[in-house]
């Protein structure tokens, strides 16, 4: 779906009618959050088979609390039956909970949605495809000279060299890139202010090559090559996923964008250990909020479980 900016909702005590609650719910949020919420609400709308997002909101908010919870549980079961990952299911449920909470804030409902998240097993694979795969992907792009290869090389460099998420990459505008200072301003996940990150020289070179081919006019850094849009449309996160998967398959690896971030953080943890840098300092690179997440990367890399298992087995 195409994400659109929301207009401001109610103010000065005015509560928006339920029929236009979604617009008010989205108002004042950053563009990435709006897009994520719209996509989650669109999935709920398709489940209900109603014509609009506002109609989907009405279907959730107008019944009695017990019926609304039954509807949410049925939706949860539907998502699980489709085989979606627990993180995706939980994110879509969280959007519904946030919508109900907003409706309560503006006085439409006196209850909250208490449907619990599905249990997850986060960070099952924190290694990613590994540096061998990444070098092979870069080599495959280096052998080409077309503009698309330059674009994909710059995106790949940002995904790995800086450990960016694909949503962060596609959200970049030309105004965010300062190659004179060697920096890029990134709006991180769940944040309202950008972080100014230093670009390594190879990343600068890849960006310079792509922006020269693209042109330095304002707009999104990464554009598509859809003939209908004549290259002016912003590349989507789904497109980045497909590009990375196809490039990985070309060189004999299964690769996804977030796997590049996993490999980057794993390598950062290795480098920190080799150079005596505290693990907490790697937070500046990974931009995680909790050092406990980095400890998962470190411990999986060191294979603490395997070492302890071997010691236990030796005493059998």
PEQUI-V729153 format. One line per field, one symbol per residue. ss: DSSP state (A for helix, B for strand, O for the rest). psi: psi as a letter, one per 20 degrees, with the letter a starting at -180 (. if undefined). A space follows every 50 residues. Layout:
BEGIN
ss=???
psi=???
END
This chain:
BEGIN
ss=OOOOOOOOOOOOOOOOOAAAAAAAAAOOOOAAAAAAAAAAAAAAAAAAOO OOAAAAAAAAAOOOAAAAAAAAAAAAAAAAAOOOOAAAAAAAAAAAAAAA AAAAAOOOOOOOOOOOOOOOOOOOOOOOOOAAAAAAAAAAAAOOOOAAAA AAAAAAAAAAAOOOOAAAAAOOBAAABBOOOOBBBBBOOOOOOBBBBBOO AAAAAAAAAAAAAAOOOOOBOOBOOOOOOOOOOBOOAAAAAAAAAAAAAA OOOOOOAAAAAAAAAAAAAAAAAAOOOOAAAAAAAAOOOOAAAAAAAAAA AAOAAAAAAAAAAAOO
psi=qppqqqqqbqrkippqqhikhgghhiqjrrhhgggggggghhghghgilr hrhhhgghhhhhrqgghghhghhhgghgghhijqqhhgghghhhgghhgg gghhhjjhqjrrokpqqqprnqlhojhairhggghhghhhhhiqjrhhhg ghggggghhghikqqhhhgiiprhiipnigilrpoporpjqiqqpoqppq ghgggggggghghhqjqqaqgoqrkphhikjiqpqrhhggghgggggghh jkqopqghhggggghghhgghgghjkpqhhhihhghkqipihghhggghh gilgghghghgghhj.
END
